[in-house]
Amino acid sequence: MSITAVKKTKEITPEQEELLDEAFERAQKAFEVIKSYSQEQVDRLIRAVAWAVANKKTFERIAVMGVEESGLGDPVNRVGKRMKIRGVLRDALREKSVGVIEEIPEKGIKKYGKPAGIIASLIPTTNPELTPVVTAIYAIKARDVVIFSPHPRSKGTSNEVVRLMREALQREGAPADILQCLPTVSKTLTTELMSRADLVMATGGQDMVRAAYSSGTPAYGVGKGNATVIIDETADVKDAAHNTMLSKTKDFGSGCSADGNLIIHESIYDQMVEQLQAEGGYLASNEEREKLRVVIWDEEGHRLPDTVAISPQKLAEAAGFSIPEDRKFIMVISDGVGKGKVFADEKLTTLLTLHKYDGEFENALKVAEGVFENGGIGHSCGIYSFNDEHINRLGEWGSFSRIMVRQPNSIGNAGSFTNGMPQTSSMGCGTWGGNATSENVSLKHYMNTTWVSSPIPEDRPSDEELFGEFYDPELEK
């Protein structure tokens, strides 16, 4: 099934070609085994590989390893990501992937689940321990095999995670090569990996996502983020501020779902700022805001890597000022929205921008539109409101793939135990964000489906029913 007969990348070295040849040969042999597994077998395997990493003792070690290797994120907070593995496993176990996975009797339809084949999975440096496990659960459930390409900055962590899962597979009598992780990493090697695979799962920076879409292989990628959140006059200020803190501080704001912009109604603006400070926010002065601009973005507005996913104290220090040790994130007052207004852009760190709107709810949407002109379109939005008209209006209006109502974006967007979103570590942003899907990437995206259609009684409405007032029987004579 694997598509391996492709021309090699011009820049690939003989050593790299040999490495990939061997990896794909091993992957193909493993695929020949797993593709015949029963539902019971794959369900047992996903439990085994998930527990090999998700148990507290192991994941604490891996989380610290990932932070120390990459220099990004909060080791204390990152340990909590092991709960995401439980959520993904829950979702996977509740679905069918082998044989008949769905029946629609009234339409005479049966759907059969089939594996996608050999998957190339790109791992981001901000999630070197979680993404491999999430991908492994869904891939094994679908009877796929995976070759992981780790980020250079955290390849040791990702290789260790895959090693643990390979051992779990071996203990269950399954081929370890169902999961492989490249020991060395380069742009050309990853490009060649993607071109040879049957499917690419690209979770990472926009350059790599674009490369995945250009690889000639079907690919699921993710878009730019940082959630924009509207807080209207009906909001529970304490709840909104607390959830904002949770979302902004999760792993030092490394996730694209972390709140980036709050759009607050003028009637509760001062109260909201005060409550955010009570939750650990530091309100930067205009002078400090300009210092932050210099260390977060270059002169052309490109995000600088050194301030991604660091503590607010280190962020302030990099900018040339200091903040108290008890502060959990930094807030700046908006200097405007639209093209070139970088504080409305993706931040991926412990920085939050506050925008004020007045009057009607439509004015909040105008501010949001300006934010999305600068970046993050297609990803996520949130709203704190008890006005259903406002919530529905946002749902109708927005060019984004998911809206969290009165809940932390960085916890809810990728699915949680208190909402119905599919649990994942990869979120599509639709055509708005240049992605093939606007859904949370989950089991169905790892599978092919064969539809079997049996005859049913004729279901053909009359022309009068179909064309309504436009039907003219005289033209049918």
Steps between C-alpha positions, in 0.01 A plus 500: 500500500784739573595746227875460489577521129564875490796701386732606775559856611794649313688594816463169683830328576574130440504449877159661537361296214628180661346603833161557343517189284555292812229681697241451228594138449450436871179703500360303208571168674329625816207624297451158341450366854284770660262542207352157580453567874155476652320776686582332826870482415540867410296608800734306726805650330387860538443442870850355529685778317298773675573366847870457420527880486194636683570354843599776741852380579602470136327812370648719773846388390422553132341843558808626684720352229306683228520836672870464584589390146303769315517781757129556441203462732423438865602155633250518787205586279602274213453190714127564479506417130491134591127553555464581131629149424216363711247709308631389161501138614141538622386633163689234303366212707142618447525478120524215252783480249498138377235344280161669498542829682160651419164389357221716361220247429254749353757589236633150448848614599773316688838659562817296543809641667831461319850618599662799332839325486837647593467836674771764522445691823673833565545577870512860630764604750227630733339155525779242462349260754127533432467510121672162443265324743184662359608412146591145604161439663300611198737339248511159670123511547469553123762225434756743361872515561687821577844644432551804722716796407591676826587867531879551515465695824326212681589185304639322807169527682293382205731207436471398865120511484497286187747258659263448793207436267704260286583299811131486587421365153768233532365389837166441331657297218447772239773634268690785663534658156134596504658812651839641399673830572776637281823526702629794296309798369539742213268693272592292197456173688156602625399618154598166352320314780180688423526436127528123554221458755133428436382775734665791681397628843669840527486660843753782525605833356342645189807438282484128572123488452538667160775251414261217591235634265765531226634148550269334249355288781153549656556700817322637803658817635423764758481877481615798703314561819473673833136525584313828488242527779203733523381593850166678484310696762316189627818306583588362840820700546654273764439189293629663182816626669574166663453306178714751315780442749470123455510530123780756485732327746462139381855393414602869491256573217675268256180370342336666203170477691622722783312828536677774310248783485216601729231729357321643805185712521566847641245456779705222665846583360648648817347226714641234266849649506490513879387137519769389254756662727349309793554182297869579457512732202757778476378810315794638303540871442506641148879532529530136606271398215740652250791316660306175467437571133873504429571159656190320371493617137760622254466822301296322233260351754636145494482308828840459668564152646686590820191627683265215407351311799702661778392621844375859535803578717739386226294681239520825695870449563562450128320828438708686758266535797395288796171382644413338836557127536133435572387630159380225264464690171547845351222718359536789255236749391429481130658755270257412224402213271550419134801442282829576670356515852716223644346493846186365334702217345589150622716515812566143622622626835379653827377824341140616464359801314197690632260674262199711600175533306200720566133489416346213308633148456567573133782728615668202665484319168663796328792481742521124450504549125798730540677240713445232237628729226835478674498124561332198653205484264341157492628378834300582813285751676339512841218688663397572857133588479159393621333667202404226254454754221862608540623140503294412192611816323864411559438147371338632183756773441838353573763366263637258756461130563406482865342725765530430871210636704597591858799263518878523465602481136829322548322228697172478308599545135681168471225322690451459871303284740249783543416565134421292195790601276702208358816469709821556306830685486445629143232743393417588142414857405305437180553685177514821704833387647621315192410155632319201350264468797341729756451214746702371791722236341388168646443136411301547181782701348734201538272266304369422157135401476336262253130566446291196408164588348206258476176573312220679685144591396506780247547842662417740219292810581269633233611792286240714674663424837853557370456822302216655694362818349754488218358178353309541175345177370457657156878504452513125562272421205 
